[in-house]
Amino acid sequence: MDTVLSAFGLQGRSILVTGASSGIGRQIALSCAAAGATLIISGRNGERLQAVLDELGGEPHRMLAADLNDEAQIDALSGALGKIDGLVHSAGISALSPLRMASREHIESQLATNVIAPMLLTRYLLARQCISNGASILFISSISAHIGVRGVSAYSASKAAVEGMARSLSVELASRSIRVNCVAPGLVQTPMLEAALATTGDLSATMARYPLGIGQPEDVANAAIFFLSSASRWITGRALVLDGGHTVE
Protein backbone atom coordinates (compact mmCIF):
# COMPACT_ATOMS: atom_id res chain seq x y z
CA MET A 1 0.00 0.00 0.00
CA ASP A 2 2.83 2.40 0.88
CA THR A 3 4.37 1.82 -2.55
CA VAL A 4 1.09 2.63 -4.29
CA LEU A 5 0.55 5.77 -2.23
CA SER A 6 4.14 6.95 -2.72
CA ALA A 7 3.62 6.86 -6.49
CA PHE A 8 1.16 9.73 -6.05
CA GLY A 9 3.43 11.73 -3.76
CA LEU A 10 5.53 14.74 -4.73
CA GLN A 11 8.14 14.56 -1.99
CA GLY A 12 11.46 16.10 -3.01
CA ARG A 13 10.09 17.69 -6.16
CA SER A 14 10.35 21.33 -7.10
CA ILE A 15 7.35 22.61 -9.06
CA LEU A 16 6.67 25.93 -10.78
CA VAL A 17 3.02 26.97 -11.00
CA THR A 18 2.04 30.01 -13.07
CA GLY A 19 -1.21 31.84 -12.48
CA ALA A 20 -0.84 30.82 -8.84
CA SER A 21 -2.28 33.96 -7.27
CA SER A 22 -5.91 32.79 -7.52
CA GLY A 23 -8.35 30.13 -8.70
CA ILE A 24 -7.11 26.84 -10.09
CA GLY A 25 -3.42 27.82 -10.02
CA ARG A 26 -3.61 28.77 -6.34
CA GLN A 27 -5.26 25.47 -5.43
CA ILE A 28 -2.75 23.45 -7.46
CA ALA A 29 0.08 25.15 -5.56
CA LEU A 30 -1.52 24.46 -2.17
CA SER A 31 -2.33 20.84 -3.03
CA CYS A 32 1.13 20.14 -4.44
CA ALA A 33 2.70 21.50 -1.27
CA ALA A 34 0.42 19.26 0.79
CA ALA A 35 1.66 16.32 -1.32
CA GLY A 36 5.25 17.13 -0.39
CA ALA A 37 6.49 19.39 -3.20
CA THR A 38 8.48 22.60 -2.91
CA LEU A 39 6.66 25.34 -4.83
CA ILE A 40 7.78 28.27 -6.90
CA ILE A 41 4.65 30.30 -7.57
CA SER A 42 4.30 32.96 -10.23
CA GLY A 43 1.68 35.51 -11.19
CA ARG A 44 1.27 39.17 -12.14
CA ASN A 45 -0.21 40.41 -8.86
CA GLY A 46 2.56 40.47 -6.28
CA GLU A 47 0.23 41.20 -3.36
CA ARG A 48 -2.06 38.25 -4.07
CA LEU A 49 0.94 36.06 -4.80
CA GLN A 50 2.41 36.97 -1.40
CA ALA A 51 -0.88 35.96 0.23
CA VAL A 52 -0.63 32.52 -1.39
CA LEU A 53 3.01 32.22 -0.33
CA ASP A 54 1.87 32.98 3.22
CA GLU A 55 -0.73 30.21 2.92
CA LEU A 56 2.06 27.87 1.85
CA GLY A 57 4.00 28.80 4.99
CA GLY A 58 6.85 30.67 3.35
CA GLU A 59 10.23 28.99 2.93
CA PRO A 60 11.26 26.69 1.37
CA HIS A 61 8.52 27.81 -1.05
CA ARG A 62 9.12 31.04 -2.94
CA MET A 63 7.46 33.43 -5.37
CA LEU A 64 8.63 34.98 -8.63
CA ALA A 65 6.16 37.64 -9.74
CA ALA A 66 6.06 38.09 -13.51
CA ASP A 67 3.81 39.24 -16.33
CA LEU A 68 4.19 36.43 -18.86
CA ASN A 69 3.03 38.71 -21.67
CA ASP A 70 6.36 40.52 -21.26
CA GLU A 71 9.20 38.47 -22.73
CA ALA A 72 11.80 40.35 -20.66
CA GLN A 73 10.01 39.20 -17.50
CA ILE A 74 9.89 35.62 -18.82
CA ASP A 75 13.66 35.87 -19.36
CA ALA A 76 14.17 37.14 -15.81
CA LEU A 77 11.92 34.46 -14.29
CA SER A 78 13.70 31.65 -16.10
CA GLY A 79 17.08 33.05 -15.04
CA ALA A 80 16.08 33.11 -11.38
CA LEU A 81 14.33 29.75 -11.27
CA GLY A 82 16.91 26.98 -11.05
CA LYS A 83 16.06 23.31 -11.64
CA ILE A 84 12.45 22.12 -11.49
CA ASP A 85 10.80 18.71 -11.64
CA GLY A 86 7.36 19.94 -12.61
CA LEU A 87 5.78 22.85 -14.45
CA VAL A 88 2.10 23.82 -14.40
CA HIS A 89 0.91 26.49 -16.82
CA SER A 90 -2.26 27.74 -15.17
CA ALA A 91 -2.09 31.43 -16.11
CA GLY A 92 -4.85 32.30 -18.56
CA ILE A 93 -7.69 34.65 -19.44
CA SER A 94 -11.13 34.29 -20.95
CA ALA A 95 -13.46 36.87 -22.50
CA LEU A 96 -16.90 36.42 -24.03
CA SER A 97 -17.90 37.70 -27.46
CA PRO A 98 -19.55 36.27 -30.58
CA LEU A 99 -16.90 36.21 -33.29
CA ARG A 100 -18.85 38.65 -35.47
CA MET A 101 -18.46 41.25 -32.71
CA ALA A 102 -14.93 40.34 -31.54
CA SER A 103 -12.26 42.99 -31.92
CA ARG A 104 -8.71 42.22 -32.94
CA GLU A 105 -7.62 43.11 -29.40
CA HIS A 106 -10.15 40.63 -27.96
CA ILE A 107 -8.67 37.85 -30.11
CA GLU A 108 -5.01 38.74 -29.78
CA SER A 109 -5.07 39.25 -25.99
CA GLN A 110 -6.36 35.71 -25.41
CA LEU A 111 -3.91 34.17 -27.86
CA ALA A 112 -1.06 36.14 -26.28
CA THR A 113 -1.83 35.07 -22.71
CA ASN A 114 -3.11 31.55 -23.33
CA VAL A 115 -0.78 30.40 -26.13
CA ILE A 116 2.24 32.59 -26.76
CA ALA A 117 3.10 33.17 -23.08
CA PRO A 118 3.22 29.48 -22.07
CA MET A 119 5.08 28.61 -25.27
CA LEU A 120 7.72 31.27 -24.66
CA LEU A 121 8.09 30.38 -20.99
CA THR A 122 8.56 26.71 -21.83
CA ARG A 123 11.06 27.64 -24.55
CA TYR A 124 13.13 29.72 -22.12
CA LEU A 125 13.04 27.03 -19.44
CA LEU A 126 14.17 24.37 -21.91
CA ALA A 127 16.89 26.59 -23.37
CA ARG A 128 18.23 27.28 -19.87
CA GLN A 129 17.97 23.58 -18.96
CA CYS A 130 15.74 24.38 -16.00
CA ILE A 131 13.50 21.35 -16.57
CA SER A 132 15.01 18.16 -15.19
CA ASN A 133 15.02 14.86 -17.04
CA GLY A 134 11.98 12.86 -15.97
CA ALA A 135 10.01 16.01 -15.19
CA SER A 136 6.34 16.64 -15.96
CA ILE A 137 4.84 19.62 -17.80
CA LEU A 138 1.13 20.27 -17.45
CA PHE A 139 -1.00 22.81 -19.31
CA ILE A 140 -4.43 23.84 -18.07
CA SER A 141 -6.70 23.64 -21.11
CA SER A 142 -10.51 23.65 -21.23
CA ILE A 143 -13.42 21.58 -22.51
CA SER A 144 -13.88 24.52 -24.88
CA ALA A 145 -11.07 22.93 -26.90
CA HIS A 146 -13.25 19.82 -27.34
CA ILE A 147 -16.84 21.04 -27.72
CA GLY A 148 -18.55 24.02 -29.25
CA VAL A 149 -19.43 26.76 -26.75
CA ARG A 150 -21.14 29.98 -27.78
CA GLY A 151 -19.22 33.22 -27.48
CA VAL A 152 -15.77 31.82 -26.75
CA SER A 153 -14.28 31.26 -30.19
CA ALA A 154 -11.00 33.04 -29.37
CA TYR A 155 -10.69 31.26 -26.02
CA SER A 156 -11.54 27.89 -27.60
CA ALA A 157 -8.96 28.45 -30.34
CA SER A 158 -6.31 29.32 -27.75
CA LYS A 159 -6.92 26.17 -25.72
CA ALA A 160 -7.01 23.94 -28.82
CA ALA A 161 -3.66 25.47 -29.79
CA VAL A 162 -2.21 24.66 -26.37
CA GLU A 163 -3.28 21.03 -26.68
CA GLY A 164 -1.72 20.80 -30.15
CA MET A 165 1.50 22.31 -28.86
CA ALA A 166 1.55 19.91 -25.92
CA ARG A 167 1.23 16.87 -28.21
CA SER A 168 4.15 18.07 -30.35
CA LEU A 169 6.25 18.91 -27.32
CA SER A 170 5.58 15.49 -25.78
CA VAL A 171 7.30 13.88 -28.78
CA GLU A 172 10.19 16.33 -28.69
CA LEU A 173 10.91 15.69 -25.01
CA ALA A 174 10.21 11.95 -24.75
CA SER A 175 13.91 11.08 -25.11
CA ARG A 176 14.49 12.90 -21.82
CA SER A 177 11.52 11.15 -20.18
CA ILE A 178 9.80 14.52 -19.79
CA ARG A 179 6.03 14.07 -19.97
CA VAL A 180 3.73 16.76 -21.39
CA ASN A 181 -0.01 16.62 -20.77
CA CYS A 182 -3.09 18.80 -20.40
CA VAL A 183 -6.12 18.83 -18.17
CA ALA A 184 -9.28 20.27 -19.73
CA PRO A 185 -11.78 21.36 -17.06
CA GLY A 186 -15.36 22.36 -17.59
CA LEU A 187 -17.00 24.93 -15.31
CA VAL A 188 -15.04 25.31 -12.08
CA GLN A 189 -15.97 27.58 -9.18
CA THR A 190 -13.26 30.22 -9.56
CA PRO A 191 -12.94 34.01 -9.79
CA MET A 192 -12.90 33.59 -13.60
CA LEU A 193 -16.33 31.93 -13.45
CA GLU A 194 -17.60 34.63 -11.13
CA ALA A 195 -16.45 37.26 -13.65
CA ALA A 196 -18.29 35.40 -16.40
CA LEU A 197 -21.43 35.35 -14.26
CA ALA A 198 -21.17 39.09 -13.80
CA THR A 199 -21.09 39.49 -17.60
CA THR A 200 -23.66 36.92 -18.67
CA GLY A 201 -25.94 36.77 -15.65
CA ASP A 202 -27.59 33.44 -14.86
CA LEU A 203 -25.72 30.28 -15.92
CA SER A 204 -28.14 27.89 -14.22
CA ALA A 205 -29.17 26.29 -17.53
CA THR A 206 -25.53 25.53 -18.34
CA MET A 207 -24.79 24.27 -14.83
CA ALA A 208 -27.79 21.94 -15.05
CA ARG A 209 -26.01 20.10 -17.86
CA TYR A 210 -23.30 18.93 -15.45
CA PRO A 211 -24.53 15.58 -14.04
CA LEU A 212 -22.07 15.72 -11.13
CA GLY A 213 -22.35 19.48 -10.73
CA ILE A 214 -19.72 22.06 -11.54
CA GLY A 215 -16.18 21.47 -10.35
CA GLN A 216 -14.13 22.86 -7.51
CA PRO A 217 -10.47 23.94 -7.81
CA GLU A 218 -9.52 20.89 -5.72
CA ASP A 219 -10.87 18.60 -8.48
CA VAL A 220 -8.41 20.05 -10.97
CA ALA A 221 -5.59 20.11 -8.41
CA ASN A 222 -6.01 16.39 -7.71
CA ALA A 223 -5.69 15.63 -11.42
CA ALA A 224 -2.62 17.87 -11.57
CA ILE A 225 -0.98 15.93 -8.74
CA PHE A 226 -1.55 12.71 -10.70
CA PHE A 227 0.17 14.12 -13.79
CA LEU A 228 3.03 15.61 -11.78
CA SER A 229 3.65 12.39 -9.87
CA SER A 230 5.31 9.17 -10.98
CA ALA A 231 1.86 7.52 -11.02
CA SER A 232 1.48 8.93 -14.56
CA ARG A 233 4.98 7.99 -15.74
CA TRP A 234 3.60 6.16 -18.83
CA ILE A 235 1.27 8.94 -19.99
CA THR A 236 2.28 11.78 -22.29
CA GLY A 237 0.71 13.88 -25.04
CA ARG A 238 -2.79 13.50 -23.58
CA ALA A 239 -5.59 15.80 -22.47
CA LEU A 240 -7.77 14.68 -19.58
CA VAL A 241 -11.29 16.12 -19.65
CA LEU A 242 -12.65 17.01 -16.20
CA ASP A 243 -16.28 18.02 -16.50
CA GLY A 244 -18.53 16.07 -14.14
CA GLY A 245 -20.03 14.19 -17.07
CA HIS A 246 -20.94 17.30 -19.08
CA THR A 247 -19.59 16.00 -22.41
CA VAL A 248 -20.92 12.46 -21.95
CA GLU A 249 -24.47 13.31 -22.97
Helices and strands as residue ranges (DSSP letters): H 2-7, E 14-17, H 23-34, E 38-41, H 46-56, E 62-63, H 71-81, E 84-89, G 99-101, H 104-111, I 112-116, H 117-127, E 131-140, G 143-145, H 153-173, G 174-176, E 179-185, H 191-200, H 204-207, H 217-228, G 230-232, E 239-242
